């Protein structure tokens, strides 16, 4: 027995009692749908602004990381230069100390 057969067997008074409830549920769904659309319209500009801020933040962070990487490269080169000079001076000092007077 299909559900259509069951509905056809419902007494008219049960159908007349269910009809207003179904109509009420349909109206409630429509009202909720309208409320949801209104909320989306209110929050859409906020969401778009947040997305723009996130994109700008990403660009700024990437720029800062690029600068930081460049600074670290320079610092490493300078440190290597200082270490190299220190080694050379150490070698010269050792050579001077080994020289007979």
LINQUIDA-V359543 format. One record per run of one state. SS is the DSSP state (alpha for helix, beta for strand, coil for the rest). FROM is the first residue (numbers start at 1). TO is the last residue. If there is no record, write none. Layout:
((SS,FROM,TO) (SS,FROM,TO))
This chain:
((coil,1,2) (alpha,3,8) (coil,9,11) (alpha,12,98) (coil,99,101))
